[in-house]
Amino acid sequence: MKRTIYLDNASTTRIAKSTLDAMMPYLTDDFGNPSAVCKNGQDAKKAVETARSIVANAINAKADEIYFTGSGTESINWAIKSTALMQNDKKNHIITSTIEHPAVMNTVKYLEQNGYDVTYIGVDSVGQVSIDELKNAIKEETALISIMTANNEIGTILKVKEIGELAKSHGTLFHTDATQAVGHIPIDVNDMNIDMLSFSAHKLGGLKGVGVLYKKAGLQLQPLIHGGGQESGKRSGTENVAGIVSLGAALSDVMSRMPHAETVRLRDKLIAGLLEIPKSKLTGDLINRLPGIASFVFEAIEGESMLLMLDHFGICASSGSACSSGSLDPSHVLLAIGLSHETAHGSLRLSIGDHNTDEDIDYVIETLPGVVDKLRQMSPLWNG
């Protein structure tokens, strides 16, 4: 039987048995609606509130600052669009970075098409935002800064605390997409001066279809979804109880292993092994990097062909953001850090999870050089 090595955890993660066990009662006997007054409804509500407290504790927030949504994308849309709508009569300027996830990029582009002024802050060769450039971009009309906590493709951890301090000093709201970061690196919304933070359950071992928006107490946001007034009247729609419970259970589990020393060890072993391949390059910040992401570009290689060949050998990987797969265009993140179109096409992201082993890493280090060599022999761009 062909072995399968899953190294696409930045795309989505498997649900651990303990998490599945925690959520199963809410798919079977405890199926009640949290808004119902009967016992099974109140039991469901209690489970939702327990998960809310777990999420709040993980980022040093208060439980009533946590709102459950249907995805990280929904949370991002809510934070950005509502802020823009509520301040449009006073402020219509938004700042973001050139390496944001499409959930942020396409939301601000939508607002830009509808009359809002958007500034895109560039990054350096490892994906770090220039604090000086950001400072110079802020003006009286700036309603919001939305810059991610860590990049989903190259793994760079951004200077969120400095960005939050700068936003606060100018009286500007700060939202961060922390989808890849929560549970993997320490986050303190108060210490980092974060006004809004979004993430999703399935990136850390929970069920797909559950997102979170942290909204600082006292900050008013218009609902994005109207209806029955769930989530304190801010996000209507009957709560996905089983999914929310899975988020709480998975987050408790992943937080217990922080700082993920074993994942970092495997990541560094993988990086060292693959950089032995000629004309290979690590992308992203070598030091300020998420524990599980190792990202590379290989000269004269077409990324999609590399993924197909790796899949043939049982290795599941990515050429960047899973949300952008299927596009023939090179990654906007890799272009933003200064890579050429040709080089950016040869990208590979390997993202390690808690289930991966030394044997998995050894297999990739043994397999990938042959894949790269075969593809280069077929490439008209290779003259090595």
Number of C-alpha atoms within 10 A of each C-alpha: 3 7 10 13 20 20 26 23 24 26 19 19 22 17 18 16 9 12 23 19 13 17 24 16 14 23 13 10 9 19 16 20 20 23 15 13 12 11 13 17 17 17 19 25 20 14 20 23 19 17 24 23 17 21 26 20 14 18 18 15 20 17 17 16 18 24 21 27 26 20 20 27 22 22 26 27 19 22 28 23 18 17 22 23 15 15 15 15 9 12 19 22 24 27 20 23 24 19 29 23 22 15 16 23 16 13 16 25 14 13 19 16 10 9 11 17 17 19 19 17 17 18 19 13 16 21 26 21 22 16 15 9 12 20 13 8 15 20 13 12 16 24 24 26 25 24 28 26 26 28 27 26 31 31 28 23 24 20 18 22 18 13 24 24 17 20 23 16 9 13 13 21 20 26 29 27 28 23 28 26 22 25 26 20 18 14 19 15 23 14 12 17 21 24 23 25 27 30 27 29 28 26 25 27 27 28 26 20 16 27 25 26 24 27 23 19 13 8 11 12 17 16 16 15 15 13 12 13 15 17 16 9 14 19 22 18 16 14 21 21 24 24 26 30 30 30 33 26 24 26 24 18 17 17 17 11 14 15 15 19 12 18 23 18 14 23 22 16 15 21 21 13 17 19 16 12 16 13 11 16 18 20 23 27 18 15 8 15 20 26 26 27 29 27 21 22 23 24 20 23 27 22 23 19 14 23 20 14 18 20 15 12 18 15 23 19 24 25 26 26 19 15 11 14 13 8 9 9 11 21 21 17 24 25 17 18 21 15 18 12 14 15 20 27 24 22 30 25 28 27 28 26 25 16 12 16 14 12 10 20 20 14 14 20 20 13 14 19 17 12 17 23 15 14 18 19 14 11 13 9 12 13 8 9
